[in-house]
Amino acid sequence: MNSAASLAGGLPVGRRALRIDVLAAYAIPAVAIWGLLGLGAGWLAVAFPAVRWIALAAAAGYGGYYGAIELSGRRGLSPPGRAWQVPQTMLIQAAPRRRILVWGVLLGAGFATRNPFAGFGLLPLAVTAMPGIGPAVALGAGIGLAHGMARALALLRDVRDLNAVPAGIVPAGIVPAGTVPAAVWPVPVPTHLDMALKAIYWRRFDGAVLLAVAGTAAVACLHYFT
């Protein structure tokens, strides 16, 4: 919620124009980046047909392994990713619109930030496995749109929740032990346990999707070689 906290004081989320700015700043760069990825991957698969089947085999193996890990809740290899975050030096004294643009360009596509679920790593393989340049570009652009919009909507939700708490009011559920605040905001906020349980739920859902995709990719590979 660092980005939301940074924007909360300067982003009047009630204005439709600014909400559109946030959605556009995240979604448009994400669509462009993923569309270019689809163009490159699609061209590569057309020029070298074996690339598509390698991607399908890799998707089957990747989805099967990480799907089983996530669905069972066991520990395994960490999924590919990075823990990079937007440097604060890029945001110091920046206007809210500039912050939105920086976060949108860097985080909307999903490659320059941490992704807690293994499913994201399967997406480039899925794009590469598409039969032709057009389908690869279409899938890539769709992934970029969905990911960018999801990131933007999550940011707007966090900013709205932060702005809803009046100054000097302590949200219910985070009152320090042994203290009596002057006022407690009656709307409960998610606790660490709530967030942990939600993460477990989504991790298992991600694992189930990975296994389904792995099965589909495995069937496609078998159909090609038989």
Protein Blocks (a to p, Z undefined) as FASTA:
>chain_A
ZZmmmmmmmmcfkbmklmmmmmmmmmmmmmmmmmmmmmmmmmmmmmmmmlmmmmmmmmmm
mmmmmmmmmmnopacdddeddfbdcdfklmgopafklmmmmmmmmmmnopmcccfbfklm
mmmmmmmmpgcjklmmmmmmmmmmmmmmmmmmmmmmmmmmmmmpcghiacehiacehiac
fbdcfbdcddfklmmmmmmmmmmmmmmmmmmmmmmmmmmmmmmmZZ
